[in-house]
């Protein structure tokens, strides 16, 4: 990692290739989007570096700001559902959709940056029951994205919900703590519990859990081919980006304050070049 004084934030980007290796399919002038690796400094700058394996063609129907809002969250949701979560990619395959239609899934923080993609990709893949946990202001919003049931955590916590409802095949927890502990109790026998916040075993309860649960903590990887699939869904109108706000480069302090407030819906974007092709997403 770079020294603190050299660190550049914002790892999501959308922009135009200005230079590429001779063997790269992304020639200069190509419009791209991606999330670059956290081991390299970020993209809140006029010129940045991305690996060929990380890149995907930018969706034609999105603005630069909308495109920059997608990669990290879409990568994380895609990998949670289809790499680690046991679901099939059912965009165009009837048998895969038939299998997914037998599944029940549950997501905490379903109105957040990753949550909105979990809901939309699960719906696009044909999942039968999609349960999202949100605050009162986001109940209708998440239902409109495709959730079939919404838990308002101000009215009912997950622990109480579990005592009255059928358990689920997959939980993706984005919060940790007591919510992750209750998530253990929400998973059925042989089900899967995923967390991107902390290792699930750190919050494993001593009672009330099913047998043979697969529990895993994972960190997303930047595989451009997955963004190609997401791009197709975006261009078809099957899913959509959720942008909270867009800030100019000299407004970066306000942009970070918006993120830190915990009240943003979707992603906060910094516009690196006004009216030009480079945007980066916080944090």
FIROVEX-277324 format. One record per residue (C-alpha): residue in one letter; z, y negated, x negated. Coordinates in nm, 3 decimals, padded with zeros to 5 digits. Layout:
<nodes>
+---------+---------+---------+---------+
! residuo !       w !       v !       u !
+---------+---------+---------+---------+
!       a !       Z !       Y !       X !
...
+---------+---------+---------+---------+
</nodes>
This chain:
<nodes>
+---------+---------+---------+---------+
! residuo !       w !       v !       u !
+---------+---------+---------+---------+
!       x !  00.000 !  00.000 !  00.000 !
!       x ! -00.063 ! -00.358 ! -00.116 !
!       x !  00.219 ! -00.588 ! -00.219 !
!       x !  00.375 ! -00.785 !  00.066 !
!       x !  00.214 ! -01.108 ! -00.046 !
!       x ! -00.129 ! -00.943 ! -00.037 !
!       x ! -00.090 ! -00.775 !  00.302 !
!       x ! -00.348 ! -00.860 !  00.570 !
!       x ! -00.260 ! -00.754 !  00.927 !
!       x ! -00.475 ! -00.620 !  01.214 !
!       x ! -00.633 ! -00.278 !  01.161 !
!       x ! -00.865 ! -00.275 !  01.463 !
!       x ! -01.192 ! -00.463 !  01.431 !
!       x ! -01.534 ! -00.528 !  01.575 !
!       x ! -01.806 ! -00.687 !  01.367 !
!       x ! -02.144 ! -00.664 !  01.194 !
!       x ! -02.210 ! -00.460 !  00.880 !
!       x ! -02.312 ! -00.685 !  00.590 !
!       x ! -02.336 ! -00.421 !  00.315 !
!       x ! -02.338 ! -00.041 !  00.315 !
!       x ! -02.401 !  00.255 !  00.083 !
!       x ! -02.762 !  00.367 !  00.079 !
!       x ! -02.678 !  00.693 !  00.258 !
!       x ! -02.474 !  00.528 !  00.536 !
!       x ! -02.615 !  00.542 !  00.891 !
!       x ! -02.459 !  00.199 !  00.951 !
!       x ! -02.714 ! -00.032 !  00.790 !
!       x ! -02.659 ! -00.407 !  00.740 !
!       x ! -02.689 ! -00.581 !  01.075 !
!       x ! -02.540 ! -00.290 !  01.270 !
!       x ! -02.274 ! -00.383 !  01.526 !
!       x ! -01.967 ! -00.161 !  01.486 !
!       x ! -01.606 ! -00.117 !  01.587 !
!       x ! -01.319 !  00.092 !  01.452 !
!       x ! -00.958 !  00.113 !  01.343 !
!       x ! -00.926 !  00.127 !  00.966 !
!       x ! -00.657 !  00.325 !  00.782 !
!       x ! -00.312 !  00.170 !  00.748 !
!       x ! -00.312 !  00.263 !  00.378 !
!       x ! -00.561 ! -00.019 !  00.323 !
!       x ! -00.497 ! -00.383 !  00.404 !
!       x ! -00.615 ! -00.503 !  00.743 !
!       x ! -00.897 ! -00.697 !  00.902 !
!       x ! -00.768 ! -01.043 !  00.993 !
!       x ! -01.016 ! -01.196 !  00.748 !
!       x ! -01.381 ! -01.294 !  00.741 !
!       x ! -01.496 ! -00.988 !  00.545 !
!       x ! -01.334 ! -00.646 !  00.550 !
!       x ! -01.393 ! -00.287 !  00.439 !
!       x ! -01.427 !  00.027 !  00.652 !
!       x ! -01.527 !  00.381 !  00.563 !
!       x ! -01.845 !  00.528 !  00.710 !
!       x ! -01.636 !  00.809 !  00.862 !
!       x ! -01.424 !  00.554 !  01.050 !
!       x ! -01.709 !  00.360 !  01.208 !
!       x ! -01.883 !  00.387 !  01.543 !
!       x ! -02.150 !  00.179 !  01.710 !
!       x ! -02.001 ! -00.104 !  01.917 !
!       x ! -02.036 ! -00.057 !  02.295 !
!       x ! -02.328 ! -00.269 !  02.409 !
!       x ! -02.156 ! -00.389 !  02.726 !
!       x ! -01.842 ! -00.523 !  02.557 !
!       x ! -01.770 ! -00.858 !  02.399 !
!       x ! -01.649 ! -00.864 !  02.039 !
!       x ! -01.296 ! -00.927 !  02.162 !
!       x ! -01.307 ! -00.640 !  02.412 !
!       x ! -01.446 ! -00.403 !  02.151 !
!       x ! -01.169 ! -00.493 !  01.905 !
!       x ! -00.909 ! -00.402 !  02.168 !
!       x ! -01.021 ! -00.040 !  02.193 !
!       x ! -01.003 !  00.168 !  01.870 !
!       x ! -00.635 !  00.231 !  01.787 !
!       x ! -00.535 !  00.290 !  02.147 !
!       x ! -00.839 !  00.499 !  02.231 !
!       x ! -00.802 !  00.707 !  01.913 !
!       x ! -00.437 !  00.773 !  01.992 !
!       x ! -00.495 !  00.861 !  02.356 !
!       x ! -00.799 !  01.077 !  02.278 !
!       x ! -00.613 !  01.275 !  02.013 !
!       x ! -00.299 !  01.310 !  02.229 !
!       x ! -00.498 !  01.455 !  02.519 !
!       x ! -00.776 !  01.655 !  02.356 !
!       x ! -00.665 !  01.736 !  02.000 !
!       x ! -00.292 !  01.796 !  02.049 !
!       x ! -00.244 !  01.806 !  02.427 !
!       x ! -00.443 !  02.111 !  02.530 !
!       x ! -00.687 !  01.933 !  02.762 !
!       x ! -01.063 !  01.976 !  02.764 !
!       x ! -01.312 !  01.693 !  02.716 !
!       x ! -01.450 !  01.712 !  03.067 !
!       x ! -01.692 !  01.421 !  03.076 !
!       x ! -02.002 !  01.626 !  03.154 !
!       x ! -01.879 !  01.985 !  03.172 !
!       x ! -01.788 !  02.136 !  03.509 !
!       x ! -01.584 !  02.422 !  03.362 !
!       x ! -01.377 !  02.184 !  03.152 !
!       x ! -01.310 !  01.962 !  03.451 !
!       x ! -01.211 !  02.269 !  03.652 !
!       x ! -00.953 !  02.361 !  03.388 !
!       x ! -00.821 !  02.005 !  03.367 !
!       x ! -00.792 !  01.988 !  03.746 !
!       x ! -00.514 !  02.246 !  03.722 !
!       x ! -00.305 !  02.021 !  03.496 !
!       x ! -00.023 !  01.775 !  03.556 !
!       x !  00.036 !  01.507 !  03.291 !
!       x !  00.295 !  01.233 !  03.252 !
!       x !  00.286 !  00.921 !  03.035 !
!       x !  00.561 !  00.670 !  02.959 !
!       x !  00.467 !  00.303 !  02.904 !
!       x !  00.151 !  00.369 !  03.101 !
!       x !  00.061 ! -00.001 !  03.122 !
!       x !  00.080 ! -00.051 !  02.746 !
!       x ! -00.199 ! -00.049 !  02.491 !
!       x ! -00.209 !  00.329 !  02.449 !
!       x ! -00.091 !  00.407 !  02.801 !
!       x ! -00.389 !  00.247 !  02.974 !
!       x ! -00.619 !  00.472 !  02.769 !
!       x ! -00.417 !  00.785 !  02.836 !
!       x ! -00.449 !  00.722 !  03.208 !
!       x ! -00.820 !  00.639 !  03.199 !
!       x ! -00.925 !  00.924 !  02.969 !
!       x ! -00.720 !  01.177 !  03.166 !
!       x ! -00.886 !  01.058 !  03.485 !
!       x ! -01.232 !  01.067 !  03.326 !
!       x ! -01.166 !  01.426 !  03.211 !
!       x ! -01.081 !  01.539 !  03.564 !
!       x ! -00.702 !  01.584 !  03.535 !
!       x ! -00.551 !  01.648 !  03.878 !
!       x ! -00.210 !  01.481 !  03.861 !
!       x ! -00.162 !  01.174 !  03.639 !
!       x !  00.189 !  01.030 !  03.649 !
!       x !  00.263 !  00.699 !  03.480 !
!       x !  00.595 !  00.526 !  03.410 !
!       x !  00.581 !  00.145 !  03.431 !
!       x !  00.775 ! -00.164 !  03.529 !
!       x !  00.746 ! -00.311 !  03.880 !
!       x !  00.474 ! -00.561 !  03.792 !
!       x !  00.238 ! -00.287 !  03.673 !
!       x !  00.263 ! -00.028 !  03.951 !
!       x ! -00.060 ! -00.129 !  04.124 !
!       x ! -00.235 ! -00.199 !  03.796 !
!       x ! -00.179 !  00.154 !  03.661 !
!       x ! -00.262 !  00.312 !  03.994 !
!       x ! -00.594 !  00.125 !  03.989 !
!       x ! -00.665 !  00.267 !  03.642 !
!       x ! -00.639 !  00.620 !  03.781 !
!       x ! -00.274 !  00.725 !  03.800 !
!       x ! -00.211 !  00.946 !  04.103 !
!       x !  00.164 !  00.876 !  04.096 !
!       x !  00.355 !  00.584 !  03.944 !
!       x !  00.725 !  00.580 !  03.858 !
!       x !  00.882 !  00.232 !  03.862 !
!       x !  01.155 !  00.272 !  03.600 !
!       x !  01.353 ! -00.011 !  03.761 !
!       x !  01.378 !  00.195 !  04.078 !
!       x !  01.400 !  00.548 !  03.936 !
!       x !  01.447 !  00.679 !  03.584 !
!       x !  01.259 !  00.981 !  03.455 !
!       x !  01.571 !  01.196 !  03.458 !
!       x !  01.616 !  01.142 !  03.832 !
!       x !  01.246 !  01.199 !  03.896 !
!       x !  01.258 !  01.535 !  03.719 !
!       x !  01.528 !  01.667 !  03.953 !
!       x !  01.307 !  01.610 !  04.258 !
!       x !  00.954 !  01.690 !  04.137 !
!       x !  00.742 !  01.966 !  03.989 !
!       x !  00.741 !  01.974 !  03.612 !
!       x !  00.425 !  01.889 !  03.416 !
!       x !  00.199 !  02.057 !  03.161 !
!       x !  00.189 !  01.763 !  02.921 !
!       x !  00.410 !  01.463 !  02.850 !
!       x !  00.302 !  01.191 !  02.607 !
!       x !  00.599 !  00.969 !  02.533 !
!       x !  00.542 !  00.624 !  02.385 !
!       x !  00.899 !  00.492 !  02.411 !
!       x !  01.144 !  00.729 !  02.246 !
!       x !  01.520 !  00.732 !  02.296 !
!       x !  01.652 !  00.832 !  02.639 !
!       x !  01.299 !  00.846 !  02.780 !
!       x !  01.200 !  01.100 !  02.518 !
!       x !  01.515 !  01.300 !  02.594 !
!       x !  01.428 !  01.305 !  02.966 !
!       x !  01.070 !  01.395 !  02.875 !
!       x !  01.193 !  01.731 !  02.743 !
!       x !  01.322 !  01.812 !  03.092 !
!       x !  00.994 !  01.708 !  03.254 !
!       x !  00.784 !  01.971 !  03.072 !
!       x !  00.722 !  02.311 !  03.232 !
!       x !  00.746 !  02.650 !  03.062 !
!       x !  00.481 !  02.672 !  02.792 !
!       x !  00.402 !  02.301 !  02.819 !
!       x !  00.350 !  02.036 !  02.553 !
!       x !  00.557 !  01.729 !  02.462 !
!       x !  00.399 !  01.471 !  02.233 !
!       x !  00.547 !  01.155 !  02.088 !
!       x !  00.400 !  00.876 !  01.878 !
!       x !  00.735 !  00.697 !  01.858 !
!       x !  00.965 !  00.949 !  01.690 !
!       x !  00.986 !  01.327 !  01.634 !
!       x !  01.077 !  01.487 !  01.970 !
!       x !  01.343 !  01.712 !  01.818 !
!       x !  01.546 !  01.402 !  01.738 !
!       x !  01.603 !  01.360 !  02.113 !
!       x !  01.608 !  01.722 !  02.227 !
!       x !  01.876 !  01.775 !  02.495 !
!       x !  02.105 !  02.075 !  02.492 !
!       x !  02.042 !  02.173 !  02.854 !
!       x !  01.788 !  02.158 !  03.133 !
!       x !  01.473 !  02.227 !  02.932 !
!       x !  01.207 !  02.490 !  02.986 !
!       x !  01.109 !  02.767 !  02.746 !
!       x !  00.828 !  02.778 !  02.489 !
!       x !  00.770 !  02.402 !  02.480 !
!       x !  00.545 !  02.283 !  02.199 !
!       x !  00.688 !  01.954 !  02.074 !
!       x !  00.506 !  01.738 !  01.822 !
!       x !  00.509 !  01.393 !  01.666 !
!       x !  00.170 !  01.275 !  01.544 !
!       x ! -00.001 !  00.974 !  01.391 !
!       x ! -00.359 !  00.903 !  01.493 !
!       x ! -00.648 !  00.938 !  01.251 !
!       x ! -00.959 !  00.721 !  01.243 !
!       x ! -01.245 !  00.959 !  01.326 !
!       x ! -01.548 !  00.756 !  01.424 !
!       x ! -01.711 !  01.038 !  01.625 !
!       x ! -01.432 !  01.009 !  01.881 !
!       x ! -01.511 !  00.641 !  01.930 !
!       x ! -01.872 !  00.741 !  01.992 !
!       x ! -01.756 !  00.946 !  02.291 !
!       x ! -01.538 !  00.659 !  02.408 !
!       x ! -01.834 !  00.422 !  02.369 !
!       x ! -02.043 !  00.639 !  02.603 !
!       x ! -01.766 !  00.623 !  02.864 !
!       x ! -01.737 !  00.246 !  02.823 !
!       x ! -02.110 !  00.189 !  02.858 !
!       x ! -02.115 !  00.412 !  03.167 !
!       x ! -01.834 !  00.207 !  03.324 !
!       x ! -01.610 !  00.514 !  03.345 !
!       x ! -01.334 !  00.342 !  03.145 !
!       x ! -01.269 ! -00.021 !  03.056 !
!       x ! -01.088 ! -00.222 !  02.789 !
!       x ! -00.773 ! -00.413 !  02.879 !
!       x ! -00.736 ! -00.743 !  02.692 !
!       x ! -00.418 ! -00.943 !  02.740 !
!       x ! -00.524 ! -01.258 !  02.555 !
!       x ! -00.750 ! -01.395 !  02.280 !
!       x ! -00.628 ! -01.637 !  02.012 !
!       x ! -00.803 ! -01.840 !  01.744 !
!       x ! -00.718 ! -01.774 !  01.382 !
!       x ! -00.504 ! -02.088 !  01.351 !
!       x ! -00.303 ! -01.972 !  01.655 !
!       x ! -00.191 ! -01.652 !  01.484 !
!       x !  00.181 ! -01.734 !  01.516 !
!       x !  00.146 ! -01.763 !  01.894 !
!       x ! -00.054 ! -01.439 !  01.900 !
!       x !  00.218 ! -01.248 !  01.717 !
!       x !  00.482 ! -01.407 !  01.941 !
!       x !  00.292 ! -01.275 !  02.243 !
!       x !  00.298 ! -00.924 !  02.098 !
!       x !  00.666 ! -00.949 !  02.007 !
!       x !  00.756 ! -01.064 !  02.360 !
!       x !  00.692 ! -00.713 !  02.490 !
!       x !  00.524 ! -00.855 !  02.801 !
!       x !  00.157 ! -00.826 !  02.709 !
!       x ! -00.066 ! -00.609 !  02.928 !
!       x ! -00.327 ! -00.447 !  02.712 !
!       x ! -00.419 ! -00.590 !  02.373 !
!       x ! -00.374 ! -00.924 !  02.200 !
!       x ! -00.680 ! -01.030 !  02.000 !
!       x ! -00.731 ! -01.271 !  01.711 !
!       x ! -01.080 ! -01.420 !  01.696 !
!       x ! -01.159 ! -01.444 !  01.326 !
!       x ! -01.484 ! -01.637 !  01.363 !
!       x ! -01.532 ! -01.843 !  01.678 !
!       x ! -01.859 ! -01.758 !  01.856 !
!       x ! -01.940 ! -01.507 !  01.583 !
!       x ! -01.910 ! -01.134 !  01.535 !
!       x ! -01.565 ! -01.057 !  01.399 !
!       x ! -01.250 ! -00.996 !  01.597 !
!       x ! -00.931 ! -00.814 !  01.509 !
!       x ! -00.650 ! -00.676 !  01.720 !
!       x ! -00.277 ! -00.719 !  01.670 !
!       x ! -00.053 ! -00.594 !  01.536 !
+---------+---------+---------+---------+
</nodes>
